[in-house]
């Protein structure tokens, strides 16, 4: 029994140490199917989704989803602590519970309870002193566990700011996209709002920023996949919808536009698609049933395609009149849409539409009308209709 307890203790402690190292310290995607963190998310995310889907109100449902990310972080840290307590407790149990405890009886369960109590108070460095070790080996293990407890607290203190800094940095660009591509963002609106003199240069600069943003997402979210569960502060925004809307925009520019925007669109598309696919690999989306249904989803049905054609026509971008451009667009869509669809279904983050219905009273339209009226008024004052002639 003591040998088996020692093996179990070694398995739990090494498992937690390896999992914490890969999740917090190792700056790359953790590998392995039997990680504690991966099993934790598998065991908790599916029930959480079922609970959220029972809410009929969309805002309530999104609020439930938004709680999962921060709560799962706390629960994961708690799980590591409990596993460490159990692991060190089994170490003490394998030593025949070498402690002096007035409350400990001679039964195995009573000894195990004392071992777990000593392990818990030691890991959290309480140092109550009500239980005294009676062997040098037990004292050595208590010292070692105290060090592990201090290191665990230090990791937690250092881990949380890194996560929230990466989350905040991600959300700044997502929020800025609201004024450039609508809320929720879409490719048609993004191109429409850049249909002005100098708009191509501004669009190229924007895509360059999102190329870097995609690289940062690839680096941070691969190292800390829990950030993928963190949702934006606004219901109409999400990092996934922003990423896919940028991919849609790049696909359109590559299909129908020549010149500088098309060149930058290629660079941004490659990086954004890389981030999207690698994040899908983290969650093993290829194994989900939705992966088999990806061909049944068409994000650009005929009615939306013609509406997109009208929007692009207003911006002097030819799509419907060029069969080759439409074919190129479908080919490019197939490179990323299946991955976006499955990741959207897994995270319960809706994908953006290609072109949103026109809104007459949205903030952008109101500001555009006011600016147009102001420009017309200035032009009228500079070119008065009445002329006076000297007699």
MARPAZA-666097 format. One line per field, with one value per residue (C-alpha): residue number from 1; residue in one letter; x negated, y, z negated. Coordinates in nm, 3 decimals. Layout:
<kezas>
pos <- NUM|...
code <- a|...
xx <- X|...
yy <- Y|...
zz <- Z|...
</kezas>
This chain:
<kezas>
pos <- 1|2|3|4|5|6|7|8|9|10|11|12|13|14|15|16|17|18|19|20|21|22|23|24|25|26|27|28|29|30|31|32|33|34|35|36|37|38|39|40|41|42|43|44|45|46|47|48|49|50|51|52|53|54|55|56|57|58|59|60|61|62|63|64|65|66|67|68|69|70|71|72|73|74|75|76|77|78|79|80|81|82|83|84|85|86|87|88|89|90|91|92|93|94|95|96|97|98|99|100|101|102|103|104|105|106|107|108|109|110|111|112|113|114|115|116|117|118|119|120|121|122|123|124|125|126|127|128|129|130|131|132|133|134|135|136|137|138|139|140|141|142|143|144|145|146|147|148|149|150|151|152|153|154|155|156|157|158|159|160|161|162|163|164|165|166|167|168|169|170|171|172|173|174|175|176|177|178|179|180|181|182|183|184|185|186|187|188|189|190|191|192|193|194|195|196|197|198|199|200|201|202|203|204|205|206|207|208|209|210|211|212|213|214|215|216|217|218|219|220|221|222|223|224|225|226|227|228|229|230|231|232|233|234|235|236|237|238|239|240|241|242|243|244|245|246|247|248|249|250|251|252|253|254|255|256|257|258|259|260|261|262|263|264|265|266|267|268|269|270|271|272|273|274|275|276|277|278|279|280|281|282|283|284|285|286|287|288|289|290|291|292|293|294|295|296|297|298|299|300|301|302|303|304|305|306|307|308|309|310|311|312|313|314|315|316|317|318|319|320|321|322|323|324|325|326|327|328|329|330|331|332|333|334|335|336|337|338|339|340|341|342|343|344|345|346|347|348|349|350|351|352|353|354|355|356|357|358|359|360|361|362|363|364|365|366|367|368|369|370|371|372|373|374|375|376|377|378|379|380|381|382|383|384|385|386|387|388|389|390|391
code <- x|x|x|x|x|x|x|x|x|x|x|x|x|x|x|x|x|x|x|x|x|x|x|x|x|x|x|x|x|x|x|x|x|x|x|x|x|x|x|x|x|x|x|x|x|x|x|x|x|x|x|x|x|x|x|x|x|x|x|x|x|x|x|x|x|x|x|x|x|x|x|x|x|x|x|x|x|x|x|x|x|x|x|x|x|x|x|x|x|x|x|x|x|x|x|x|x|x|x|x|x|x|x|x|x|x|x|x|x|x|x|x|x|x|x|x|x|x|x|x|x|x|x|x|x|x|x|x|x|x|x|x|x|x|x|x|x|x|x|x|x|x|x|x|x|x|x|x|x|x|x|x|x|x|x|x|x|x|x|x|x|x|x|x|x|x|x|x|x|x|x|x|x|x|x|x|x|x|x|x|x|x|x|x|x|x|x|x|x|x|x|x|x|x|x|x|x|x|x|x|x|x|x|x|x|x|x|x|x|x|x|x|x|x|x|x|x|x|x|x|x|x|x|x|x|x|x|x|x|x|x|x|x|x|x|x|x|x|x|x|x|x|x|x|x|x|x|x|x|x|x|x|x|x|x|x|x|x|x|x|x|x|x|x|x|x|x|x|x|x|x|x|x|x|x|x|x|x|x|x|x|x|x|x|x|x|x|x|x|x|x|x|x|x|x|x|x|x|x|x|x|x|x|x|x|x|x|x|x|x|x|x|x|x|x|x|x|x|x|x|x|x|x|x|x|x|x|x|x|x|x|x|x|x|x|x|x|x|x|x|x|x|x|x|x|x|x|x|x|x|x|x|x|x|x|x|x|x|x|x|x|x|x|x|x|x|x|x|x|x|x|x|x|x|x|x|x|x|x|x|x|x|x|x|x|x|x|x|x|x|x
xx <- 0.000|-0.278|-0.454|-0.129|-0.068|-0.418|-0.361|-0.026|-0.185|-0.468|-0.220|-0.006|-0.290|-0.488|-0.169|-0.083|-0.441|-0.462|-0.119|-0.188|-0.524|-0.370|-0.072|-0.244|-0.617|-0.670|-0.632|-0.483|-0.175|-0.155|-0.141|0.014|0.368|0.364|0.271|0.452|0.537|0.680|0.883|1.008|1.137|1.294|1.473|1.595|1.657|1.919|2.140|2.098|2.218|2.521|2.605|2.564|2.775|3.068|3.090|3.337|3.216|2.912|2.758|2.791|2.640|2.342|2.299|2.279|2.020|1.816|1.789|1.630|1.285|1.197|1.378|1.203|0.869|0.947|1.083|0.775|0.546|0.765|0.747|0.367|0.358|0.592|0.391|0.068|0.225|0.343|0.007|-0.202|0.056|0.002|-0.374|-0.318|-0.077|-0.344|-0.571|-0.307|-0.188|-0.492|-0.314|-0.216|0.153|0.386|0.683|0.532|0.665|0.510|0.736|0.603|0.867|0.777|0.410|0.488|0.694|0.401|0.166|0.392|0.431|0.053|0.014|0.273|0.136|-0.217|-0.139|0.029|-0.256|-0.025|-0.269|-0.011|-0.238|0.045|-0.090|-0.456|-0.660|-0.847|-1.094|-1.368|-1.228|-0.887|-1.053|-1.243|-0.922|-0.749|-1.029|-1.012|-0.634|-0.658|-0.892|-0.652|-0.371|-0.567|-0.655|-0.291|-0.180|-0.453|-0.343|0.015|-0.086|-0.298|-0.051|0.258|0.104|-0.042|0.298|0.486|0.221|0.248|0.629|0.629|0.384|0.600|0.921|0.782|0.755|1.092|1.254|1.082|1.223|1.574|1.535|1.372|1.585|1.907|2.040|2.026|1.747|1.781|1.572|1.828|1.855|1.478|1.430|1.721|1.579|1.245|1.397|1.249|0.952|0.647|0.855|0.632|0.329|0.531|0.660|0.308|0.193|0.489|0.412|0.047|0.160|0.376|0.091|-0.103|0.209|0.249|-0.114|-0.064|0.251|0.059|-0.212|0.002|0.303|0.095|-0.104|0.209|0.509|0.735|0.741|0.953|1.240|1.218|1.490|1.499|1.673|1.934|2.175|2.132|1.756|1.522|1.165|1.278|1.529|1.268|1.008|1.248|1.371|1.009|0.962|1.278|1.147|0.813|0.989|1.188|0.884|0.679|0.965|1.064|0.798|0.451|0.177|0.063|0.374|0.368|0.002|0.057|0.375|0.170|-0.070|0.210|0.409|0.118|0.055|0.424|0.492|0.187|0.323|0.671|0.553|0.303|0.564|0.790|0.514|0.492|0.855|0.833|1.127|1.051|1.183|1.520|1.834|1.874|1.560|1.748|2.033|1.816|1.905|2.275|2.223|2.221|2.138|2.200|2.533|2.652|2.861|2.567|2.332|2.537|2.566|2.189|2.154|2.360|2.148|1.825|1.966|2.018|1.649|1.546|1.448|1.566|1.669|1.994|1.890|1.568|1.625|1.255|1.264|1.565|1.389|1.074|1.283|1.440|1.099|0.957|1.262|1.206|0.864|0.993|1.373|1.390|1.149|1.338|1.671|1.558|1.377|1.687|1.908|1.670|1.625|1.986|1.865|2.071|1.890|1.943|2.154|1.991|2.206|2.449|2.788|2.780|2.867|2.998|2.954|2.633|2.356|2.140|2.425|2.529|2.174|2.130|2.445|2.340|1.999|2.152|2.391|2.105|1.895|2.192|2.252|1.886|1.889|2.206|2.051|1.736|1.936|2.241|2.518|2.599|2.360|2.342|2.242|2.138|2.375
yy <- 0.000|0.242|0.181|0.240|0.560|0.681|0.614|0.795|1.091|1.108|1.095|1.379|1.612|1.566|1.599|1.933|2.058|1.968|2.111|2.438|2.468|2.416|2.641|2.934|2.930|2.749|3.009|2.770|2.558|2.274|1.927|1.607|1.476|1.403|1.742|1.850|2.187|2.032|1.777|2.056|2.262|1.957|1.872|2.225|2.403|2.164|2.179|2.555|2.580|2.367|2.591|2.908|2.775|2.731|3.110|3.247|3.606|3.673|3.927|3.692|3.412|3.627|3.732|3.367|3.298|3.602|3.468|3.139|3.274|3.448|3.184|2.895|3.057|3.065|2.711|2.585|2.737|2.583|2.244|2.259|2.345|2.057|1.809|1.924|1.890|1.539|1.447|1.557|1.407|1.071|1.114|1.149|0.856|0.641|0.719|0.573|0.920|1.021|1.295|1.358|1.455|1.434|1.396|1.115|0.766|0.437|0.390|0.444|0.706|0.906|0.896|1.005|1.294|1.411|1.380|1.591|1.847|1.877|1.900|2.178|2.389|2.344|2.427|2.753|2.817|2.856|2.699|2.628|2.389|2.175|1.867|1.778|1.559|1.270|1.184|1.371|1.265|1.411|1.736|1.749|1.698|1.972|2.215|2.118|2.156|2.498|2.604|2.468|2.665|2.990|2.924|2.848|3.180|3.364|3.203|3.306|3.664|3.683|3.493|3.710|4.046|3.885|3.747|4.070|4.275|4.051|4.069|4.450|4.486|4.260|4.448|4.792|4.699|4.524|4.838|5.061|4.846|4.950|5.293|5.152|4.845|4.882|4.690|4.400|4.448|4.334|4.359|4.552|4.827|4.844|4.905|5.149|5.365|5.383|5.503|5.852|6.034|5.876|5.583|5.321|5.439|5.446|5.095|4.968|5.116|4.955|4.614|4.652|4.715|4.404|4.200|4.282|4.227|3.879|3.799|3.914|3.700|3.405|3.451|3.529|3.303|3.002|3.040|3.113|2.947|3.046|3.398|3.263|3.217|3.581|3.776|4.142|4.395|4.466|4.200|4.295|4.254|3.960|3.889|3.608|3.819|4.095|3.849|3.693|4.033|4.127|3.799|3.873|4.217|4.075|3.812|4.083|4.302|4.012|3.908|4.239|4.503|4.556|4.767|4.858|4.751|4.409|4.358|4.446|4.236|3.931|3.984|4.037|3.742|3.500|3.606|3.620|3.278|3.138|3.263|3.127|2.778|2.743|2.843|2.578|2.322|2.420|2.318|2.020|2.152|1.904|1.632|1.799|1.695|2.048|1.997|1.739|1.988|2.275|2.230|2.284|2.642|2.929|3.262|3.437|3.318|3.466|3.747|3.861|3.825|4.064|4.309|4.288|4.356|4.672|4.788|4.722|4.890|5.208|5.189|5.127|4.765|4.526|4.178|4.058|4.171|3.973|3.594|3.537|3.767|3.584|3.251|3.380|3.499|3.154|2.989|3.221|3.176|2.800|2.856|2.990|2.973|2.605|2.676|2.993|2.812|2.530|2.765|2.985|2.691|2.571|2.911|3.020|3.341|3.432|3.503|3.838|3.882|3.995|4.306|4.443|4.592|4.967|5.170|5.522|5.639|5.473|5.695|5.672|5.764|6.061|6.195|6.143|6.340|6.621|6.641|6.636|6.916|7.117|7.075|7.177|7.486|7.591|7.537|7.745|8.036|8.026|8.019|8.249|8.204|8.576|8.787|9.158|9.360|9.718|9.929
zz <- 0.000|-0.087|0.246|0.436|0.239|0.326|0.697|0.691|0.509|0.760|1.049|0.913|0.815|1.135|1.340|1.180|1.208|1.577|1.654|1.472|1.646|1.990|1.922|1.752|1.823|2.154|2.437|2.692|2.751|2.496|2.645|2.523|2.498|2.125|1.990|1.679|1.834|2.153|1.959|1.733|2.027|2.188|1.864|1.788|2.121|2.259|1.944|1.936|2.297|2.218|1.924|2.131|2.418|2.182|2.150|2.405|2.373|2.593|2.355|2.061|2.265|2.364|2.002|1.898|2.165|2.057|1.701|1.807|1.899|1.570|1.362|1.535|1.460|1.088|1.095|1.277|1.014|0.743|0.917|0.926|0.556|0.463|0.670|0.505|0.160|0.244|0.398|0.099|-0.134|0.035|-0.011|-0.386|-0.380|-0.212|-0.511|-0.748|-0.855|-1.068|-1.264|-1.620|-1.611|-1.908|-1.673|-1.465|-1.530|-1.421|-1.120|-0.768|-0.691|-1.000|-0.908|-0.554|-0.689|-0.901|-0.604|-0.386|-0.664|-0.702|-0.326|-0.296|-0.579|-0.447|-0.084|-0.186|-0.437|-0.737|-0.985|-1.258|-1.447|-1.586|-1.406|-1.458|-1.217|-1.386|-1.109|-0.925|-0.589|-0.676|-0.783|-0.455|-0.258|-0.460|-0.379|-0.012|0.001|-0.163|0.115|0.374|0.209|0.224|0.587|0.665|0.515|0.706|1.034|0.974|0.893|1.208|1.429|1.384|1.494|1.807|1.905|1.851|2.025|2.332|2.314|2.287|2.574|2.791|2.717|2.805|3.172|3.164|3.023|3.279|3.559|3.452|3.613|3.925|4.000|3.802|3.506|3.559|3.814|4.175|4.488|4.692|4.432|4.391|4.763|4.779|4.501|4.682|5.010|4.990|5.133|4.976|4.852|5.016|4.822|4.499|4.571|4.633|4.301|4.125|4.272|4.171|3.812|3.824|3.964|3.648|3.435|3.585|3.506|3.147|3.119|3.256|2.995|2.690|2.745|2.843|2.521|2.314|2.485|2.197|2.349|2.634|2.387|2.275|2.453|2.546|2.325|2.595|2.718|3.085|3.075|3.043|3.135|3.367|3.561|3.596|3.723|3.975|4.099|4.170|4.355|4.556|4.644|4.752|4.963|5.143|5.203|5.334|5.563|5.720|5.653|5.793|5.643|5.293|5.096|5.263|5.174|4.807|4.807|4.906|4.616|4.365|4.500|4.456|4.096|3.997|4.148|3.970|3.637|3.707|3.804|3.521|3.263|3.411|3.359|2.992|2.940|3.181|3.383|3.660|3.431|3.375|3.553|3.688|3.897|4.102|4.163|4.277|4.644|4.567|4.446|4.696|4.538|4.870|5.016|5.350|5.196|4.980|5.276|5.488|5.201|5.164|5.535|5.497|5.204|5.392|5.701|5.504|5.412|5.775|5.700|5.968|5.857|6.018|6.365|6.343|6.320|6.260|5.954|5.809|5.863|5.694|5.401|5.354|5.373|5.107|4.883|4.880|4.727|4.396|4.366|4.257|3.971|3.876|3.877|3.645|3.408|3.398|3.311|3.042|2.872|2.942|3.104|3.415|3.739|3.914|4.225|4.547|4.580|4.324|4.411|4.457|4.146|4.178|3.821|3.713|3.582|3.893|4.130|3.916|3.901|4.275|4.352|4.119|4.282|4.631|4.536|4.390|4.705|4.922|4.709|4.734|5.107|5.141|4.951|5.158|5.485|5.434|5.688|5.707|5.913|5.921|6.231|6.247|6.449
</kezas>
